[in-house]
Amino acid sequence: MILLFDPAPPCIQWCLVRNGSADAHAVEAKAGWQEKITADLDGCGHVKTIGYVLHNGGDTIRDAVGPITKESLARLADCVNLLPEHNSLTLAACRHWMECLPNARHILLCDTAFFAHLPSHVRDYAVPHALTRRGLHRYGGSGLGHEWAWKQIQALTGGAARKIVSIHLGNHSNLAAIQDGHPLETTVGFTHLEGIMSAEGCGDIDPTIIFQLKAAGFTYSIINRMLSTQSGFSALAGKPCQLSDILVQSSPSGLALARRVFLYQIVKYTGALLAALDGADAFVLHSAPSLDIMPFVREICQAFAFLGIRLQPEAGRCNGMLQQVSTADSAMPVFVMACDRWTMLNRWIQSLANKKEHAK
């Protein structure tokens, strides 16, 4: 039985995986949340493996999946300042359950490790070098999902797709350019606030806007909240909304605007990543199984029809792990993948166990 933790402030999400079936929950991250989870589990003695998602491992955590030791726990503590709200919850969960269940396997799943070796011309901002040395550079994100998509493409194509554009569609959508298993570019920067707008985050903006807001009397705390929790789809739509709301094609005007802006940003960044790869062997678009992304996928691919990309007219909603939706004569194959995040995290843990078995 596997217990998984994934911080999502102000909550921490957790999931119990039993016989391949995922039972997901969320608890408010306030005093006593660990005890509440223990009570909901009806004790923890039956848990043999615990996985913890670290959203930003900085320059310190460079393995996507690995066992937690006293040494790695100390390194994890050094990463808290990079993304305090998220990373502090991961650290607290690790410390609590490593003490409660010392004989269980404790596994760290790092969402930035895949991008730890980005080329310097991609990683570094054009800021004073002293700031770069302090760790102010691009770390990427959603690496567990992008690397998993890469592995699935390799398995399906027999390694023929050496260069892919991986597009994650969700409330925090982002892209990655991958060549031979190594990321060359990503839309995520120091945090997920850079790049494509999210359900509540602004995405790329002119940084001087922050100083304009400060001069207008807003505190940095209010500015942070405005840009990270009151912007994005919700700001354009004029009401709280998620990706599932703007995927609907016949949307009211506010949602329709959010949809148009979002589509434009996806297409713009896809074109940039194609250029960074000097052309690609495949597109792969992935999302949660609950989302019907195919109509949106068609619009994205229509923007690249000039490259000879063609989709099967009958291709419908993706209900499996990976499927090809492009035609046989398409200039580039297009794949879609629906994968529940908990299932993906569980498979990452299983892959670590399999690696250890093969090493024996």
C-alpha positions as CSV (number, residue, x, y, z in Angstrom):
1,M,0.0,0.0,0.0
2,I,1.4,3.4,-1.0
3,L,0.7,6.8,0.5
4,L,1.3,9.9,-1.6
5,F,1.5,13.6,-0.7
6,D,1.3,16.5,-3.0
7,P,1.2,20.0,-1.5
8,A,-1.4,22.5,-3.0
9,P,-1.5,25.4,-0.6
10,P,-3.6,26.2,1.3
11,C,-4.2,22.4,1.3
12,I,-2.1,19.3,1.1
13,Q,-3.4,16.6,-1.3
14,W,-2.9,13.0,-0.3
15,C,-3.8,9.7,-1.9
16,L,-3.8,6.1,-0.8
17,V,-3.0,3.7,-3.6
18,R,-4.2,0.2,-2.9
19,N,-4.1,-2.6,-5.5
20,G,-3.5,0.0,-8.3
21,S,-6.6,2.0,-7.2
22,A,-6.1,5.6,-6.1
23,D,-8.2,7.1,-3.3
24,A,-7.5,10.8,-3.3
25,H,-8.2,13.4,-0.6
26,A,-7.3,16.9,0.5
27,V,-6.9,18.5,3.9
28,E,-6.4,22.1,4.9
29,A,-2.8,22.7,5.9
30,K,-3.4,24.0,9.4
31,A,-2.3,22.8,12.8
32,G,-3.0,19.1,13.2
33,W,-3.3,18.1,9.5
34,Q,-1.0,15.2,10.0
35,E,-3.1,13.7,12.7
36,K,-6.3,14.2,10.7
37,I,-4.8,12.2,7.8
38,T,-3.7,9.5,10.2
39,A,-7.2,9.3,11.6
40,D,-8.7,9.1,8.1
41,L,-6.3,6.3,7.3
42,D,-7.4,4.4,10.4
43,G,-3.8,4.1,11.4
44,C,-0.7,3.8,9.2
45,G,0.7,0.4,10.0
46,H,-0.5,-1.0,6.6
47,V,1.4,1.7,4.6
48,K,4.7,0.3,3.2
49,T,5.8,3.1,0.9
50,I,5.3,6.9,1.2
51,G,6.0,9.3,-1.7
52,Y,6.3,13.0,-1.3
53,V,6.2,15.5,-4.2
54,L,8.7,18.4,-4.0
55,H,7.7,21.1,-6.4
56,N,11.1,22.9,-6.5
57,G,14.3,21.1,-5.7
58,G,16.5,24.0,-6.9
59,D,20.1,23.1,-7.7
60,T,20.1,20.7,-4.8
61,I,17.7,17.8,-5.7
62,R,18.6,16.5,-9.1
63,D,17.0,13.1,-9.1
64,A,13.4,12.9,-10.2
65,V,12.7,9.9,-7.9
66,G,14.9,8.7,-5.0
67,P,14.9,7.4,-1.4
68,I,14.9,9.9,1.4
69,T,17.8,9.7,3.8
70,K,18.9,12.0,6.7
71,E,21.3,13.6,4.2
72,S,18.6,14.2,1.5
73,L,16.2,15.5,4.2
74,A,18.7,18.1,5.1
75,R,19.1,19.1,1.4
76,L,15.3,19.2,1.1
77,A,15.3,21.7,4.0
78,D,17.7,23.9,2.1
79,C,15.1,24.1,-0.8
80,V,12.2,25.5,1.3
81,N,13.0,29.1,0.6
82,L,12.7,28.5,-3.2
83,L,8.9,27.8,-2.9
84,P,8.1,28.3,0.8
85,E,4.4,27.5,0.8
86,H,4.8,24.2,-1.1
87,N,8.2,23.0,0.0
88,S,7.6,23.6,3.7
89,L,4.6,21.3,3.5
90,T,6.6,18.6,1.8
91,L,9.3,18.9,4.5
92,A,6.8,18.8,7.3
93,A,5.2,15.7,5.8
94,C,8.6,13.9,5.4
95,R,9.6,14.7,8.9
96,H,6.3,13.5,10.4
97,W,5.9,10.2,8.6
98,M,9.6,9.3,8.7
99,E,9.3,9.6,12.5
100,C,6.0,7.7,12.6
101,L,6.9,5.0,10.1
102,P,10.7,4.6,10.2
103,N,10.5,1.2,8.6
104,A,8.5,2.3,5.5
105,R,10.1,3.3,2.3
106,H,10.2,7.1,2.0
107,I,10.5,8.4,-1.6
108,L,11.0,11.9,-2.8
109,L,9.5,12.9,-6.2
110,C,11.0,16.1,-7.5
111,D,9.1,18.1,-10.1
112,T,12.1,20.2,-11.2
113,A,14.9,17.6,-11.3
114,F,14.2,16.9,-15.0
115,F,15.3,20.4,-15.8
116,A,18.3,20.5,-13.5
117,H,20.7,20.5,-16.4
118,L,19.1,23.1,-18.7
119,P,21.7,24.8,-20.9
120,S,23.0,28.0,-19.3
121,H,21.7,30.1,-22.2
122,V,18.2,28.8,-21.4
123,R,18.5,28.6,-17.6
124,D,20.0,32.1,-16.8
125,Y,18.2,35.4,-16.7
126,A,19.9,38.5,-17.9
127,V,20.4,39.9,-14.4
128,P,23.6,40.6,-12.5
129,H,25.7,37.4,-12.1
130,A,25.7,37.7,-8.4
131,L,21.9,37.1,-8.4
132,T,22.3,34.1,-10.7
133,R,24.8,32.6,-8.3
134,R,22.3,33.1,-5.5
135,G,19.9,30.8,-7.4
136,L,17.8,33.3,-9.3
137,H,17.4,31.4,-12.5
138,R,14.9,29.2,-14.3
139,Y,14.2,25.8,-12.7
140,G,11.4,24.6,-14.9
141,G,8.4,22.6,-13.6
142,S,6.1,19.6,-14.1
143,G,9.2,17.6,-14.9
144,L,7.7,14.4,-13.6
145,G,4.9,14.7,-16.1
146,H,7.1,15.7,-19.0
147,E,9.7,13.0,-18.5
148,W,6.9,10.5,-18.1
149,A,5.4,11.6,-21.4
150,W,8.8,11.3,-23.0
151,K,9.1,7.7,-21.7
152,Q,5.7,6.7,-23.0
153,I,6.5,8.2,-26.5
154,Q,9.8,6.2,-26.6
155,A,8.0,3.0,-25.7
156,L,5.4,3.5,-28.4
157,T,7.7,4.6,-31.2
158,G,10.6,2.4,-30.4
159,G,12.8,5.4,-29.8
160,A,12.1,6.9,-33.2
161,A,10.9,10.2,-31.8
162,R,14.2,11.8,-30.7
163,K,12.8,15.3,-30.5
164,I,9.4,16.1,-29.0
165,V,7.3,19.0,-27.9
166,S,5.5,18.0,-24.7
167,I,2.4,20.0,-23.9
168,H,0.7,19.7,-20.5
169,L,-2.8,21.0,-20.5
170,G,-4.3,21.8,-17.1
171,N,-4.9,24.6,-14.6
172,H,-1.1,25.1,-14.7
173,S,-0.4,24.4,-18.3
174,N,3.2,24.4,-19.5
175,L,5.5,23.0,-22.3
176,A,8.9,21.4,-22.7
177,A,11.2,20.8,-25.6
178,I,12.9,17.4,-25.2
179,Q,15.7,15.9,-27.3
180,D,17.1,12.4,-26.6
181,G,15.6,12.5,-23.1
182,H,17.1,15.9,-22.2
183,P,15.0,19.1,-21.9
184,L,16.3,22.0,-24.0
185,E,13.6,24.5,-23.1
186,T,10.6,25.0,-20.9
187,T,7.9,27.6,-20.4
188,V,8.3,27.5,-16.6
189,G,10.9,29.8,-15.0
190,F,11.8,30.4,-11.4
191,T,8.3,29.4,-10.6
192,H,5.1,28.5,-12.5
193,L,4.1,32.1,-12.6
194,E,6.4,32.6,-15.6
195,G,5.2,31.3,-19.0
196,I,1.6,30.5,-19.9
197,M,-1.2,32.0,-17.7
198,S,-2.9,29.5,-15.4
199,A,-6.3,29.3,-13.9
200,E,-5.3,32.0,-11.4
201,G,-1.8,33.1,-12.3
202,C,-0.9,35.9,-14.7
203,G,1.9,34.2,-16.7
204,D,4.4,36.4,-18.5
205,I,4.0,40.1,-17.8
206,D,6.3,43.1,-17.9
207,P,8.1,43.0,-14.4
208,T,7.8,46.8,-14.1
209,I,4.0,46.3,-13.5
210,I,5.0,45.2,-10.0
211,F,6.7,48.5,-9.4
212,Q,3.7,50.4,-10.8
213,L,1.4,48.6,-8.4
214,K,3.7,49.2,-5.5
215,A,3.8,52.9,-6.3
216,A,0.0,52.9,-6.5
217,G,0.0,51.8,-2.8
218,F,-0.4,48.0,-3.0
219,T,1.7,46.0,-0.6
220,Y,4.0,43.2,-2.0
221,S,1.7,40.7,-0.3
222,I,-1.3,42.0,-2.1
223,I,0.6,42.2,-5.4
224,N,1.7,38.6,-5.0
225,R,-1.9,37.5,-4.3
226,M,-3.2,39.5,-7.3
227,L,-0.7,38.0,-9.8
228,S,-0.7,34.4,-8.5
229,T,-4.3,33.8,-7.3
230,Q,-6.5,36.5,-8.9
231,S,-5.3,36.6,-12.5
232,G,-5.2,34.1,-15.4
233,F,-8.3,32.5,-16.8
234,S,-10.3,33.8,-13.8
235,A,-9.3,37.5,-14.4
236,L,-10.1,37.4,-18.1
237,A,-13.4,35.5,-17.5
238,G,-14.4,37.9,-14.7
239,K,-15.1,35.0,-12.3
240,P,-13.3,32.0,-10.8
241,C,-12.8,29.3,-13.5
242,Q,-10.6,26.4,-14.4
243,L,-9.4,24.9,-17.7
244,S,-12.4,22.7,-17.9
245,D,-14.6,25.8,-18.1
246,I,-12.7,27.4,-21.0
247,L,-12.4,24.2,-23.0
248,V,-16.1,24.5,-23.8
249,Q,-16.2,26.0,-27.3
250,S,-19.6,27.7,-26.9
251,S,-18.6,29.8,-23.9
252,P,-19.9,33.2,-22.7
253,S,-17.8,36.2,-23.8
254,G,-15.5,36.3,-20.8
255,L,-14.7,32.6,-20.9
256,A,-14.3,32.9,-24.7
257,L,-11.7,35.6,-24.3
258,A,-9.8,33.5,-21.8
259,R,-10.0,30.6,-24.3
260,R,-8.6,32.7,-27.1
261,V,-5.8,34.1,-25.1
262,F,-4.9,30.7,-23.8
263,L,-4.9,29.1,-27.2
264,Y,-2.7,31.9,-28.6
265,Q,-0.2,31.4,-25.8
266,I,-0.1,27.7,-26.3
267,V,0.5,28.1,-30.1
268,K,3.1,30.9,-29.6
269,Y,5.2,28.8,-27.2
270,T,4.8,25.7,-29.2
271,G,6.3,27.5,-32.2
272,A,9.1,28.8,-30.1
273,L,9.9,25.3,-28.8
274,L,9.8,23.9,-32.3
275,A,12.4,26.5,-33.3
276,A,14.5,25.6,-30.2
277,L,14.5,21.9,-31.3
278,D,15.2,22.8,-35.0
279,G,12.0,20.9,-35.8
280,A,10.4,18.0,-33.8
281,D,9.6,14.3,-34.4
282,A,6.3,14.5,-32.5
283,F,3.9,16.5,-30.4
284,V,2.5,14.9,-27.3
285,L,-0.3,16.6,-25.4
286,H,-1.3,15.3,-22.0
287,S,-3.9,16.1,-19.4
288,A,-6.0,14.6,-16.6
289,P,-8.5,12.0,-17.7
290,S,-11.4,14.2,-16.6
291,L,-10.7,16.7,-19.3
292,D,-11.9,16.4,-22.9
293,I,-9.0,18.2,-24.6
294,M,-9.5,16.9,-28.2
295,P,-11.4,19.9,-29.6
296,F,-8.7,22.1,-28.2
297,V,-6.0,19.9,-29.6
298,R,-7.6,20.2,-33.0
299,E,-7.4,24.0,-32.7
300,I,-3.7,23.9,-31.7
301,C,-2.8,21.6,-34.5
302,Q,-4.9,23.7,-37.0
303,A,-2.5,26.5,-36.3
304,F,0.3,24.3,-37.5
305,A,-1.5,23.0,-40.6
306,F,1.0,24.9,-42.7
307,L,3.7,22.4,-41.5
308,G,1.6,19.6,-42.9
309,I,0.2,18.4,-39.5
310,R,-3.1,16.5,-40.0
311,L,-5.4,14.9,-37.4
312,Q,-7.7,11.9,-37.8
313,P,-11.2,13.3,-38.3
314,E,-12.7,10.6,-36.1
315,A,-10.2,11.0,-33.2
316,G,-12.2,11.5,-30.1
317,R,-11.7,11.8,-26.4
318,C,-8.5,10.2,-25.1
319,N,-9.4,7.5,-22.4
320,G,-6.1,5.7,-22.4
321,M,-2.4,6.2,-21.5
322,L,-1.3,7.3,-25.0
323,Q,-2.7,7.2,-28.5
324,Q,-1.8,8.7,-31.9
325,V,-4.5,11.1,-33.2
326,S,-2.6,12.3,-36.4
327,T,-3.2,10.8,-39.8
328,A,-0.7,8.4,-41.5
329,D,0.4,11.2,-43.9
330,S,0.8,13.9,-41.2
331,A,4.2,15.6,-41.4
332,M,4.5,15.0,-37.7
333,P,2.8,12.4,-35.5
334,V,0.6,13.9,-32.7
335,F,-0.1,11.9,-29.6
336,V,-2.5,12.6,-26.7
337,M,-2.3,11.0,-23.3
338,A,-4.7,11.0,-20.4
339,C,-3.0,10.1,-17.1
340,D,-4.2,10.7,-13.6
341,R,-1.4,12.5,-11.6
342,W,-1.7,10.0,-8.7
343,T,-1.4,7.1,-11.1
344,M,1.7,8.7,-12.7
345,L,3.3,9.3,-9.4
346,N,2.6,5.7,-8.3
347,R,4.2,4.5,-11.5
348,W,7.3,6.6,-10.9
349,I,7.7,4.9,-7.5
350,Q,7.2,1.5,-9.1
351,S,9.9,2.4,-11.7
352,L,12.3,3.0,-8.9
353,A,11.5,-0.3,-7.4
354,N,12.0,-2.0,-10.8
355,K,15.3,-0.3,-11.3
356,K,16.5,-1.6,-7.9
357,E,15.4,-5.1,-8.9
358,H,17.3,-5.0,-12.2
359,A,20.4,-3.8,-10.3
360,K,20.5,-6.9,-8.1
